[in-house]
């Protein structure tokens, strides 16, 4: 009996150690297998715009809002290759809406800023396969609050209204007080021959619209419709960029670079709107939502990105082709800027 007890005193701990080692390596192998499986699955998605939700929003007033976004597809973020993430996915502001795109497709789309891939990788479908999605979330502004989002399925709209066409890009526009989601579509007729068409989706009515179009069949929009566009042709945007203030690609929102975060402690936005400033420091963006032709409001916002008493326009050059008298001017204030700047469509 004593020998039996001694035997188990030796064997039992050894068995536990061996079992633990076996479980450890078994778990390691299983985790490695699942990791490989996930990489293979997510590696099939060639076009990815991460889905987002609003983590925090802070209005400056009822015409501009700072938003901190949070990605919600954590597993896709982890495994989809960086080269397949489309940094030009749509997130934009309109007078009454914030619109953000989410896309996970097994083929490329010809989105803004993307170079054309080989024909074998271009997505030419208006249906979704398992694991794919392509939609926009639309937040409506109500005073100084944003509603819960409404989701619009891009391929579904195309199937319903133009079943022979496939979507390849989207954009948002405003005209005559109405907001539209533009869905650009194409139809393959023969080899190297395509037919293009645009679907205009009314965001308020949630239905297809037929706004007035120009001679080319495209909707007519003001050349100065985007809220920051007036300051891109002057060197104000370059001047702000040197300070660390960045305009979005669509000229509808403002963000801070690392340099901007470092420089911004004495700026008016940090003093007057500390909660919105925290969002910008955290990587969020400030979205302008006023009437697109209200240049004075845009300037009011831009002046927040300078210390008190400093005019953001001081030293700004206006090129000759953008002035009323056809001469280049360097101005010291916004009042001077307005005096010389050719405000086409802004009166």
C-alpha positions as CSV (number, residue, x, y, z in Angstrom):
1,X,0.0,0.0,0.0
2,X,2.8,2.4,0.9
3,X,4.5,1.6,-2.5
4,X,1.2,2.4,-4.3
5,X,0.9,5.8,-2.5
6,X,4.5,6.6,-3.4
7,X,3.8,5.6,-7.0
8,X,0.9,8.0,-7.3
9,X,2.8,10.8,-5.6
10,X,5.2,10.6,-8.5
11,X,2.9,9.7,-11.4
12,X,0.0,12.1,-10.6
13,X,2.0,15.4,-10.7
14,X,3.9,14.1,-13.8
15,X,0.5,13.4,-15.5
16,X,-0.8,16.8,-14.6
17,X,2.3,18.5,-16.1
18,X,2.1,16.4,-19.3
19,X,-1.6,17.1,-19.6
20,X,-0.9,20.9,-19.2
21,X,1.8,20.8,-21.8
22,X,-0.5,18.9,-24.2
23,X,-3.3,21.3,-23.6
24,X,-0.9,24.3,-24.2
25,X,0.5,23.0,-27.5
26,X,-3.0,21.9,-28.5
27,X,-4.4,25.3,-27.9
28,X,-1.4,27.0,-29.7
29,X,-2.0,24.8,-32.7
30,X,-5.7,25.5,-32.7
31,X,-5.2,29.2,-32.4
32,X,-2.6,29.1,-35.2
33,X,-5.1,27.2,-37.4
34,X,-7.9,29.8,-36.6
35,X,-5.5,32.6,-37.3
36,X,-4.6,31.2,-40.7
37,X,-8.2,30.5,-41.5
38,X,-9.2,34.1,-40.7
39,X,-6.4,35.5,-42.8
40,X,-7.4,33.4,-45.7
41,X,-11.1,34.4,-45.3
42,X,-10.5,38.1,-45.0
43,X,-7.8,38.1,-47.6
44,X,-10.5,37.5,-50.2
45,X,-11.9,41.0,-49.7
46,X,-10.1,43.4,-52.0
47,X,-12.1,46.5,-51.3
48,X,-12.7,47.5,-47.6
49,X,-14.2,50.7,-46.1
50,X,-14.5,50.0,-42.3
51,X,-18.0,50.4,-40.9
52,X,-18.2,53.1,-38.2
53,X,-20.5,54.3,-35.5
54,X,-20.5,57.6,-33.7
55,X,-18.6,57.2,-30.5
56,X,-19.1,60.8,-29.5
57,X,-20.5,64.0,-31.2
58,X,-20.2,67.6,-30.0
59,X,-22.0,70.5,-31.8
60,X,-20.4,73.9,-31.9
61,X,-23.8,75.2,-32.9
62,X,-26.5,73.9,-35.1
63,X,-24.3,74.2,-38.2
64,X,-21.2,72.3,-37.3
65,X,-20.4,69.2,-35.3
66,X,-17.2,67.4,-34.2
67,X,-17.4,63.6,-34.4
68,X,-15.3,60.9,-33.0
69,X,-15.8,57.7,-35.0
70,X,-15.3,54.1,-33.9
71,X,-14.8,51.1,-36.2
72,X,-17.2,48.3,-35.6
73,X,-15.9,45.4,-37.7
74,X,-12.9,44.6,-35.4
75,X,-12.1,41.2,-36.9
76,X,-12.0,42.6,-40.5
77,X,-9.8,45.5,-39.3
78,X,-7.4,43.0,-37.9
79,X,-7.1,40.6,-40.9
80,X,-7.9,42.5,-44.1
81,X,-4.5,43.6,-45.7
82,X,-3.8,47.3,-45.4
83,X,-3.4,47.6,-49.2
84,X,-7.1,46.6,-49.5
85,X,-8.4,49.3,-47.2
86,X,-9.8,52.2,-49.2
87,X,-8.9,55.4,-47.4
88,X,-11.2,57.4,-49.8
89,X,-14.4,55.8,-48.6
90,X,-17.2,58.3,-48.2
91,X,-17.8,60.2,-45.0
92,X,-19.4,63.6,-45.6
93,X,-21.6,66.3,-44.3
94,X,-24.6,68.0,-45.9
95,X,-26.8,70.7,-44.5
96,X,-29.0,68.2,-42.7
97,X,-27.1,64.9,-42.8
98,X,-23.9,63.1,-42.0
99,X,-23.3,60.2,-44.4
100,X,-20.8,57.4,-43.9
101,X,-20.0,54.5,-46.2
102,X,-19.2,50.9,-45.2
103,X,-17.9,48.5,-47.8
104,X,-16.5,45.0,-47.8
105,X,-16.3,43.4,-51.3
106,X,-14.4,40.6,-53.1
107,X,-13.6,42.9,-56.0
108,X,-12.3,46.5,-56.4
109,X,-14.6,49.4,-57.2
110,X,-13.5,52.5,-59.0
111,X,-13.9,54.8,-56.1
112,X,-12.6,58.4,-55.8
113,X,-8.8,58.5,-55.9
114,X,-8.3,54.8,-56.7
115,X,-6.3,53.7,-59.8
116,X,-7.9,51.1,-62.0
117,X,-6.9,47.6,-61.2
118,X,-6.7,44.7,-63.7
119,X,-10.1,43.9,-65.3
120,X,-10.1,40.5,-63.4
121,X,-10.3,42.3,-60.0
122,X,-12.9,45.0,-60.9
123,X,-16.3,44.4,-59.3
124,X,-19.1,44.3,-61.9
125,X,-22.0,42.9,-59.9
126,X,-25.1,44.4,-58.3
127,X,-25.5,41.4,-56.0
128,X,-23.6,40.6,-52.8
129,X,-21.9,37.3,-51.9
130,X,-21.6,35.8,-48.5
131,X,-19.6,38.1,-46.2
132,X,-19.9,41.2,-48.4
133,X,-21.6,44.4,-47.7
134,X,-21.9,47.9,-49.3
135,X,-24.1,50.5,-47.8
136,X,-24.2,54.0,-46.3
137,X,-25.5,55.1,-42.9
138,X,-27.3,58.4,-42.9
139,X,-27.6,60.5,-39.7
140,X,-30.2,63.3,-39.8
141,X,-29.5,66.5,-37.9
142,X,-32.2,67.7,-35.6
143,X,-31.2,70.9,-34.0
144,X,-28.0,70.1,-32.2
145,X,-28.5,66.3,-32.2
146,X,-28.0,63.5,-34.7
147,X,-30.7,60.8,-35.2
148,X,-30.1,57.1,-35.1
149,X,-28.7,56.1,-38.5
150,X,-30.8,54.9,-41.5
151,X,-29.0,52.3,-43.7
152,X,-29.2,52.4,-47.5
153,X,-28.1,49.2,-49.3
154,X,-26.3,50.3,-52.5
155,X,-26.5,47.1,-54.6
156,X,-30.2,46.7,-53.7
157,X,-31.1,50.1,-55.0
158,X,-29.3,49.4,-58.3
159,X,-31.0,46.1,-58.6
160,X,-34.4,47.7,-58.1
161,X,-34.0,50.7,-60.4
162,X,-31.4,49.7,-62.9
163,X,-31.1,45.8,-62.8
164,X,-28.8,45.7,-65.8
165,X,-26.2,48.0,-64.2
166,X,-23.7,47.6,-61.4
167,X,-22.5,50.3,-58.9
168,X,-18.9,51.4,-59.0
169,X,-18.9,54.6,-56.9
170,X,-21.0,56.9,-54.7
171,X,-21.1,60.6,-53.7
172,X,-23.4,63.0,-51.9
173,X,-24.7,66.4,-53.3
174,X,-27.0,69.2,-52.5
175,X,-29.3,71.2,-54.8
176,X,-32.2,73.6,-54.1
177,X,-32.3,72.6,-50.4
178,X,-32.4,68.9,-51.1
179,X,-29.8,66.3,-50.4
180,X,-29.0,63.4,-52.7
181,X,-26.9,60.2,-52.6
182,X,-25.5,59.8,-56.1
183,X,-24.8,56.2,-57.1
184,X,-22.7,55.8,-60.2
185,X,-23.4,52.7,-62.3
186,X,-22.1,51.0,-65.4
187,X,-23.4,48.4,-67.8
188,X,-21.0,46.2,-69.8
189,X,-22.2,46.0,-73.4
190,X,-19.3,44.4,-75.3
191,X,-15.6,44.0,-74.7
192,X,-14.1,47.4,-73.7
193,X,-17.5,49.1,-74.2
194,X,-19.6,50.4,-71.3
195,X,-22.7,52.5,-70.7
196,X,-22.8,54.7,-67.6
197,X,-25.8,56.1,-65.6
198,X,-26.3,57.9,-62.3
199,X,-29.0,57.2,-59.8
200,X,-30.1,60.1,-57.6
201,X,-31.5,59.0,-54.3
202,X,-33.3,61.6,-52.2
203,X,-32.2,61.3,-48.6
204,X,-35.3,62.9,-47.1
205,X,-37.9,61.0,-49.1
206,X,-35.8,57.8,-49.2
207,X,-36.7,57.3,-52.9
208,X,-35.3,57.8,-56.4
209,X,-35.4,61.5,-57.5
210,X,-35.1,63.2,-60.9
211,X,-33.5,66.6,-60.2
212,X,-32.9,69.1,-63.1
213,X,-29.9,68.1,-65.2
214,X,-27.6,69.9,-67.6
215,X,-27.0,69.2,-71.3
216,X,-24.8,66.2,-70.5
217,X,-27.6,64.6,-68.4
218,X,-25.9,65.4,-65.1
219,X,-27.4,67.2,-62.2
220,X,-26.5,70.9,-62.1
221,X,-24.5,72.0,-59.0
222,X,-22.8,75.2,-58.1
223,X,-19.0,75.2,-58.7
224,X,-18.7,76.6,-55.2
225,X,-21.0,74.2,-53.5
226,X,-18.5,72.7,-51.1
227,X,-18.0,74.6,-47.9
228,X,-14.2,74.9,-48.0
229,X,-13.7,75.0,-51.7
230,X,-13.3,78.8,-51.9
231,X,-10.1,78.6,-49.9
232,X,-8.4,75.8,-51.8
233,X,-7.4,77.9,-54.8
234,X,-5.8,80.6,-52.6
235,X,-2.9,79.5,-50.5
236,X,-4.9,79.6,-47.3
237,X,-5.3,75.8,-47.3
238,X,-1.5,75.4,-47.7
239,X,-0.9,77.9,-44.9
240,X,-3.3,76.0,-42.6
241,X,-1.7,72.7,-43.6
242,X,1.7,74.0,-42.4
243,X,0.0,74.7,-39.0
244,X,-1.4,71.2,-38.9
245,X,-5.0,71.9,-40.0
246,X,-6.2,69.6,-42.8
247,X,-9.2,69.9,-45.2
248,X,-10.9,66.6,-46.2
249,X,-10.7,65.5,-49.8
250,X,-14.3,66.7,-50.4
251,X,-13.7,70.1,-48.7
252,X,-16.5,69.5,-46.2
253,X,-14.6,68.8,-42.9
254,X,-11.5,69.8,-40.9
255,X,-9.1,67.7,-38.9
256,X,-5.9,68.1,-37.0
257,X,-2.6,66.4,-37.9
258,X,0.0,65.6,-35.2
259,X,1.6,69.0,-35.8
260,X,-1.8,70.6,-35.4
261,X,-2.4,68.9,-32.1
262,X,0.9,70.2,-30.9
263,X,0.3,73.7,-32.1
264,X,-3.3,74.1,-31.1
265,X,-3.3,74.7,-27.3
266,X,-3.6,78.5,-27.7
267,X,-6.1,78.4,-30.6
268,X,-9.5,79.7,-30.1
269,X,-11.2,76.3,-30.6
270,X,-9.4,74.9,-27.6
271,X,-10.6,77.8,-25.4
272,X,-14.2,78.3,-26.8
273,X,-15.1,74.7,-27.5
274,X,-13.0,72.4,-25.3
275,X,-15.2,69.3,-25.8
276,X,-15.1,69.6,-29.6
277,X,-11.4,70.2,-29.3
278,X,-10.9,67.0,-27.4
279,X,-12.6,65.1,-30.2
280,X,-10.3,66.7,-32.8
281,X,-7.2,65.8,-30.7
282,X,-8.5,62.2,-30.5
283,X,-8.5,62.0,-34.3
284,X,-12.1,63.1,-35.0
285,X,-13.2,65.6,-37.6
286,X,-15.2,68.8,-37.6
287,X,-18.0,68.7,-40.1
288,X,-19.5,71.9,-41.6
289,X,-23.3,71.7,-42.2
290,X,-24.3,75.3,-43.0
291,X,-25.8,76.5,-46.3
292,X,-23.0,75.6,-48.8
293,X,-22.9,79.2,-50.1
294,X,-22.5,80.7,-46.6
295,X,-18.8,81.6,-46.9
296,X,-18.9,83.9,-43.8
297,X,-19.8,80.9,-41.6
298,X,-16.9,78.9,-43.0
299,X,-14.6,81.7,-42.1
300,X,-16.0,82.0,-38.6
301,X,-15.0,78.4,-38.1
302,X,-11.6,78.7,-39.7
303,X,-10.8,81.7,-37.4
304,X,-11.1,79.2,-34.5
305,X,-7.8,77.6,-35.7
306,X,-5.7,80.6,-34.7
307,X,-4.9,82.4,-31.4
308,X,-7.3,85.1,-30.3
309,X,-6.6,88.4,-32.1
310,X,-4.8,86.7,-35.0
311,X,-6.6,86.8,-38.4
312,X,-6.2,83.4,-40.2
313,X,-6.1,85.3,-43.5
314,X,-3.1,87.4,-42.7
315,X,-0.5,86.8,-45.5
316,X,-2.9,84.8,-47.7
317,X,-2.3,85.1,-51.5
318,X,-5.1,85.1,-54.0
319,X,-4.0,84.1,-57.5
320,X,-4.9,86.4,-60.4
321,X,-7.4,84.0,-61.9
322,X,-9.5,84.1,-58.7
323,X,-9.6,87.9,-58.2
324,X,-12.1,90.5,-59.4
325,X,-9.5,92.6,-61.1
326,X,-7.3,89.8,-62.5
327,X,-4.3,90.7,-60.4
328,X,-2.6,88.6,-57.7
329,X,-3.2,90.0,-54.1
330,X,-1.8,89.2,-50.7
331,X,-4.3,90.1,-48.0
332,X,-4.1,90.7,-44.2
333,X,-7.7,90.0,-43.3
334,X,-10.9,88.3,-44.4
335,X,-12.4,91.7,-45.2
336,X,-9.6,92.2,-47.7
337,X,-10.0,88.7,-49.0
338,X,-13.7,89.4,-49.8
339,X,-12.8,92.7,-51.4
340,X,-10.6,91.0,-54.0
341,X,-11.9,87.5,-54.2
342,X,-14.2,86.5,-57.1
343,X,-17.0,85.0,-55.2
344,X,-18.8,83.2,-58.0
345,X,-22.0,81.7,-56.8
346,X,-21.5,83.0,-53.2
347,X,-23.5,86.2,-53.4
